[in-house]
């Protein structure tokens, strides 16, 4: 079993698009047309990412303890995606770097929150 796609609730889908366009473009994702209040991003066989209002009609809110990690192809992609997200309404949750901080190889990631408060990680292993 593998993940087919992920949906992320947004308070205002159209207002969230500049953030997600900027965050995902450096990693090769493309957004399809806005359809029925949904925006869907894809990248080949990689699981898709949908930005949408919650199905139950209640306001979107960030999940406590939920984080979506997006695999990058390079450290530069991690840095570019993180900076682009911050420049488009995101908030910093951890600058690009190795984790743990004293490491010099292994997990390289950056953390941020989207305009609704959803936590995301952009990372590269190795």
ZALO-940661 format. One line per 10 residues: number of its first residue (from 0); their letters; for each residue x negated, z, y of N, C-alpha, C, O. Coordinates in nm, 3 decimals. Layout:
residues N
NUM	A	X Z Y X Z Y X Z Y X Z Y  ...
END
This chain:
residues 126
0	XXXXXXXXXX	-0.084 0.000 -0.116 0.000 0.000 0.000 -0.089 0.000 0.124 -0.193 0.067 0.126  -0.049 -0.074 0.225 -0.123 -0.075 0.351 -0.025 -0.081 0.466 0.093 -0.113 0.448  -0.073 -0.050 0.584 0.012 -0.051 0.704 0.042 -0.195 0.742 -0.049 -0.278 0.752  0.169 -0.226 0.764 0.211 -0.360 0.806 0.212 -0.374 0.957 0.165 -0.474 1.012  0.267 -0.273 1.025 0.268 -0.271 1.171 0.297 -0.128 1.217 0.340 -0.043 1.139  0.274 -0.105 1.345 0.298 0.025 1.407 0.384 0.001 1.529 0.362 -0.097 1.601  0.480 0.088 1.555 0.554 0.081 1.681 0.518 0.202 1.765 0.498 0.313 1.714  0.511 0.178 1.896 0.479 0.283 1.992 0.589 0.286 2.095 0.615 0.186 2.163  0.655 0.400 2.108 0.764 0.414 2.204 0.712 0.416 2.346 0.609 0.477 2.375  0.784 0.350 2.434 0.749 0.347 2.576 0.870 0.384 2.660 0.982 0.343 2.630
10	XXXXXXXXXX	0.847 0.461 2.765 0.954 0.493 2.859 1.005 0.367 2.927 1.125 0.351 2.949  0.912 0.278 2.962 0.944 0.151 3.027 0.852 0.046 2.965 0.734 0.040 3.000  0.905 -0.035 2.876 0.823 -0.132 2.802 0.750 -0.226 2.898 0.629 -0.246 2.884  0.821 -0.283 2.994 0.756 -0.377 3.085 0.646 -0.311 3.167 0.543 -0.373 3.193  0.665 -0.187 3.206 0.562 -0.115 3.282 0.442 -0.081 3.194 0.331 -0.065 3.245  0.463 -0.069 3.064 0.353 -0.038 2.971 0.270 -0.160 2.935 0.157 -0.146 2.888  0.323 -0.280 2.957 0.253 -0.402 2.913 0.117 -0.423 2.980 0.024 -0.464 2.910  0.099 -0.397 3.110 -0.036 -0.414 3.165 -0.140 -0.327 3.094 -0.253 -0.372 3.072  -0.103 -0.204 3.057 -0.193 -0.116 2.984 -0.228 -0.176 2.848 -0.345 -0.189 2.815  -0.127 -0.214 2.770 -0.152 -0.264 2.636 -0.217 -0.403 2.638 -0.301 -0.432 2.553
20	XXXXXXXXXX	-0.180 -0.489 2.733 -0.248 -0.618 2.746 -0.397 -0.595 2.768 -0.481 -0.657 2.701  -0.430 -0.506 2.861 -0.570 -0.479 2.895 -0.645 -0.412 2.781 -0.760 -0.446 2.755  -0.582 -0.319 2.713 -0.646 -0.246 2.604 -0.671 -0.335 2.483 -0.778 -0.331 2.423  -0.572 -0.416 2.447 -0.579 -0.491 2.322 -0.647 -0.627 2.332 -0.702 -0.676 2.233  -0.646 -0.688 2.449 -0.707 -0.820 2.463 -0.855 -0.822 2.426 -0.897 -0.914 2.356  -0.936 -0.723 2.470 -1.078 -0.727 2.433 -1.101 -0.721 2.282 -1.209 -0.759 2.235  -1.002 -0.674 2.207 -1.017 -0.663 2.063 -0.951 -0.780 1.989 -0.940 -0.778 1.867  -0.908 -0.882 2.065 -0.857 -1.003 2.003 -0.708 -1.007 1.973 -0.661 -1.100 1.909  -0.633 -0.907 2.018 -0.488 -0.908 1.998 -0.422 -0.997 2.102 -0.465 -1.004 2.217  -0.316 -1.064 2.060 -0.237 -1.145 2.152 -0.094 -1.095 2.150 -0.041 -1.056 2.046
30	XXXXXXXXXX	-0.031 -1.096 2.268 0.109 -1.051 2.278 0.202 -1.169 2.267 0.181 -1.273 2.330  0.305 -1.152 2.187 0.410 -1.251 2.179 0.507 -1.232 2.293 0.487 -1.144 2.377  0.612 -1.313 2.300 0.709 -1.300 2.409 0.787 -1.170 2.400 0.812 -1.118 2.291  0.826 -1.119 2.516 0.912 -1.001 2.521 1.047 -1.043 2.464 1.107 -1.140 2.511  1.094 -0.971 2.362 1.215 -1.012 2.291 1.301 -0.890 2.261 1.262 -0.804 2.182  1.417 -0.881 2.324 1.508 -0.770 2.299 1.451 -0.635 2.338 1.483 -0.534 2.277  1.367 -0.633 2.440 1.307 -0.508 2.483 1.180 -0.472 2.409 1.120 -0.368 2.435  1.137 -0.557 2.316 1.016 -0.534 2.236 0.905 -0.627 2.281 0.930 -0.741 2.318  0.783 -0.577 2.276 0.665 -0.660 2.291 0.582 -0.638 2.165 0.556 -0.523 2.128  0.540 -0.745 2.099 0.465 -0.732 1.975 0.330 -0.800 1.989 0.321 -0.913 2.036
40	XXXXXXXXXX	0.226 -0.729 1.948 0.089 -0.779 1.953 0.042 -0.807 1.811 0.073 -0.732 1.718  -0.033 -0.915 1.795 -0.086 -0.949 1.665 -0.228 -0.999 1.673 -0.276 -1.043 1.778  -0.295 -0.993 1.557 -0.433 -1.039 1.543 -0.455 -1.078 1.398 -0.495 -0.994 1.317  -0.427 -1.202 1.366 -0.447 -1.248 1.228 -0.373 -1.162 1.128 -0.253 -1.138 1.143  -0.445 -1.116 1.025 -0.385 -1.033 0.920 -0.387 -0.884 0.952 -0.342 -0.803 0.871  -0.439 -0.848 1.069 -0.445 -0.708 1.109 -0.302 -0.658 1.133 -0.219 -0.732 1.184  -0.273 -0.532 1.098 -0.138 -0.481 1.126 -0.101 -0.498 1.274 -0.183 -0.475 1.363  0.023 -0.539 1.298 0.072 -0.561 1.433 0.104 -0.431 1.504 0.116 -0.325 1.442  0.119 -0.443 1.636 0.152 -0.328 1.719 0.271 -0.366 1.807 0.263 -0.459 1.886  0.380 -0.293 1.791 0.500 -0.317 1.870 0.519 -0.209 1.975 0.507 -0.090 1.945
50	XXXXXXXXXX	0.550 -0.250 2.098 0.580 -0.156 2.205 0.729 -0.169 2.231 0.779 -0.278 2.259  0.801 -0.057 2.222 0.947 -0.067 2.226 1.010 0.063 2.274 0.947 0.168 2.273  1.136 0.055 2.316 1.209 0.179 2.343 1.249 0.241 2.209 1.270 0.168 2.112  1.260 0.373 2.200 1.302 0.435 2.076 1.441 0.386 2.031 1.529 0.366 2.114  1.458 0.368 1.902 1.583 0.318 1.845 1.700 0.411 1.874 1.813 0.365 1.891  1.675 0.543 1.879 1.785 0.638 1.898 1.836 0.645 2.042 1.931 0.719 2.070  1.774 0.570 2.134 1.820 0.566 2.272 1.770 0.680 2.359 1.792 0.680 2.480  1.703 0.776 2.300 1.647 0.887 2.377 1.518 0.841 2.445 1.459 0.741 2.403  1.475 0.912 2.548 1.350 0.874 2.615 1.231 0.885 2.520 1.223 0.976 2.438  1.139 0.791 2.532 1.016 0.797 2.455 0.935 0.917 2.500 0.938 0.954 2.618
60	XXXXXXXXXX	0.863 0.977 2.409 0.771 1.086 2.441 0.655 1.077 2.344 0.668 1.027 2.233  0.542 1.126 2.388 0.423 1.124 2.303 0.442 1.219 2.186 0.494 1.329 2.203  0.400 1.176 2.069 0.408 1.259 1.950 0.296 1.363 1.950 0.180 1.328 1.974  0.328 1.486 1.923 0.229 1.592 1.918 0.152 1.581 1.786 0.209 1.600 1.679  0.024 1.552 1.795 -0.058 1.539 1.675 -0.067 1.397 1.622 -0.141 1.373 1.526  0.006 1.303 1.681 0.002 1.164 1.637 -0.097 1.089 1.723 -0.096 1.100 1.846  -0.185 1.012 1.657 -0.280 0.928 1.728 -0.295 0.799 1.648 -0.300 0.801 1.525  -0.302 0.689 1.719 -0.323 0.559 1.655 -0.466 0.518 1.683 -0.509 0.515 1.799  -0.540 0.485 1.578 -0.680 0.443 1.592 -0.689 0.293 1.570 -0.642 0.241 1.468  -0.749 0.225 1.665 -0.764 0.080 1.662 -0.910 0.044 1.637 -0.998 0.084 1.713
70	XXXXXXXXXX	-0.936 -0.030 1.530 -1.072 -0.067 1.492 -1.124 -0.178 1.582 -1.061 -0.283 1.596  -1.240 -0.154 1.641 -1.307 -0.255 1.724 -1.419 -0.318 1.641 -1.458 -0.266 1.537  -1.468 -0.431 1.690 -1.575 -0.501 1.619 -1.713 -0.467 1.673 -1.814 -0.504 1.612  -1.720 -0.397 1.787 -1.850 -0.363 1.846 -1.835 -0.244 1.941 -1.725 -0.208 1.982  -1.948 -0.184 1.973 -1.948 -0.076 2.072 -1.902 -0.129 2.207 -1.832 -0.060 2.281  -1.941 -0.253 2.240 -1.899 -0.312 2.367 -1.747 -0.327 2.373 -1.687 -0.306 2.479  -1.683 -0.363 2.261 -1.537 -0.372 2.259 -1.474 -0.236 2.285 -1.375 -0.225 2.356  -1.532 -0.131 2.227 -1.482 0.005 2.250 -1.488 0.036 2.399 -1.390 0.082 2.458  -1.604 0.011 2.461 -1.623 0.041 2.603 -1.528 -0.042 2.690 -1.466 0.011 2.782  -1.518 -0.172 2.661 -1.434 -0.261 2.741 -1.287 -0.223 2.730 -1.217 -0.217 2.831
80	XXXXXXXXXX	-1.239 -0.199 2.608 -1.099 -0.163 2.588 -1.066 -0.032 2.656 -0.962 -0.020 2.721  -1.153 0.067 2.643 -1.131 0.198 2.705 -1.123 0.184 2.857 -1.030 0.235 2.920  -1.219 0.115 2.916 -1.220 0.096 3.063 -1.098 0.018 3.109 -1.039 0.052 3.212  -1.059 -0.085 3.035 -0.943 -0.166 3.073 -0.815 -0.083 3.065 -0.729 -0.094 3.153  -0.801 -0.001 2.962 -0.685 0.086 2.951 -0.676 0.184 3.067 -0.568 0.206 3.123  -0.790 0.244 3.103 -0.791 0.339 3.215 -0.756 0.270 3.346 -0.688 0.328 3.431  -0.802 0.147 3.364 -0.776 0.073 3.487 -0.632 0.025 3.497 -0.589 -0.023 3.602  -0.556 0.039 3.387 -0.419 -0.010 3.385 -0.318 0.098 3.347 -0.223 0.073 3.273  -0.340 0.219 3.398 -0.241 0.326 3.384 -0.268 0.427 3.275 -0.191 0.522 3.261  -0.375 0.411 3.198 -0.408 0.508 3.095 -0.483 0.627 3.151 -0.533 0.623 3.263
90	XXXXXXXXXX	-0.490 0.734 3.072 -0.567 0.852 3.111 -0.672 0.880 3.004 -0.649 0.858 2.885  -0.786 0.928 3.049 -0.900 0.951 2.961 -0.880 1.073 2.873 -0.835 1.178 2.919  -0.914 1.057 2.746 -0.912 1.169 2.652 -1.047 1.183 2.583 -1.062 1.265 2.492  -1.146 1.105 2.626 -1.279 1.112 2.566 -1.352 0.981 2.586 -1.311 0.878 2.532  -1.460 0.983 2.662 -1.536 0.863 2.694 -1.600 0.803 2.568 -1.617 0.873 2.468  -1.634 0.674 2.573 -1.700 0.611 2.459 -1.829 0.683 2.422 -1.909 0.721 2.508  -1.848 0.702 2.293 -1.968 0.766 2.244 -1.955 0.800 2.097 -1.849 0.784 2.037  -2.066 0.847 2.041 -2.065 0.889 1.901 -1.995 1.022 1.886 -1.997 1.106 1.976  -1.933 1.040 1.773 -1.869 1.166 1.738 -1.925 1.207 1.602 -1.922 1.127 1.509  -1.976 1.330 1.587 -1.993 1.428 1.694 -2.093 1.381 1.798 -2.171 1.290 1.774
100	XXXXXXXXXX	-2.089 1.446 1.916 -2.167 1.401 2.031 -2.317 1.393 2.004 -2.386 1.309 2.063  -2.368 1.477 1.916 -2.512 1.474 1.889 -2.553 1.365 1.791 -2.672 1.345 1.767  -2.457 1.295 1.733 -2.488 1.187 1.638 -2.544 1.066 1.711 -2.518 1.045 1.830  -2.621 0.987 1.640 -2.675 0.863 1.695 -2.633 0.742 1.612 -2.678 0.630 1.638  -2.549 0.764 1.514 -2.492 0.655 1.434 -2.364 0.706 1.369 -2.332 0.825 1.377  -2.292 0.615 1.305 -2.167 0.653 1.239 -2.047 0.616 1.322 -2.031 0.500 1.360  -1.963 0.714 1.351 -1.837 0.691 1.422 -1.861 0.685 1.572 -1.910 0.781 1.632  -1.828 0.571 1.632 -1.840 0.551 1.777 -1.700 0.524 1.829 -1.638 0.424 1.791  -1.649 0.610 1.916 -1.511 0.593 1.961 -1.488 0.638 2.103 -1.573 0.702 2.166  -1.369 0.603 2.151 -1.321 0.644 2.283 -1.174 0.676 2.269 -1.103 0.615 2.189
110	XXXXXXXXXX	-1.127 0.771 2.347 -0.989 0.817 2.337 -0.921 0.805 2.472 -0.981 0.828 2.577  -0.792 0.768 2.468 -0.714 0.760 2.591 -0.566 0.772 2.557 -0.525 0.763 2.442  -0.488 0.793 2.662 -0.341 0.799 2.647 -0.281 0.686 2.728 -0.330 0.650 2.835  -0.171 0.631 2.674 -0.099 0.526 2.745 -0.012 0.589 2.853 -0.008 0.711 2.865  0.059 0.507 2.934 0.141 0.564 3.043 0.251 0.659 2.996 0.297 0.743 3.074  0.296 0.650 2.870 0.397 0.741 2.818 0.333 0.869 2.766 0.402 0.970 2.751  0.203 0.867 2.739 0.133 0.985 2.688 0.092 0.973 2.542 0.037 1.068 2.487  0.116 0.858 2.479 0.074 0.837 2.341 -0.078 0.831 2.334 -0.141 0.764 2.416  -0.136 0.900 2.235 -0.282 0.906 2.223 -0.331 0.792 2.133 -0.276 0.766 2.026  -0.438 0.726 2.181 -0.499 0.617 2.107 -0.650 0.638 2.101 -0.710 0.699 2.189
120	XXXXXX	-0.707 0.587 1.995 -0.852 0.586 1.979 -0.893 0.441 1.954 -0.826 0.370 1.880  -1.001 0.398 2.016 -1.062 0.269 1.986 -1.199 0.305 1.927 -1.276 0.378 1.989  -1.229 0.254 1.807 -1.350 0.298 1.740 -1.420 0.185 1.665 -1.362 0.082 1.633  -1.548 0.210 1.638 -1.631 0.121 1.556 -1.711 0.212 1.464 -1.773 0.308 1.510  -1.711 0.182 1.337 -1.794 0.257 1.242 -1.929 0.189 1.233 -1.938 0.066 1.226  -2.035 0.270 1.235 -2.170 0.214 1.221 -2.227 0.165 1.350 -2.340 0.115 1.354
END
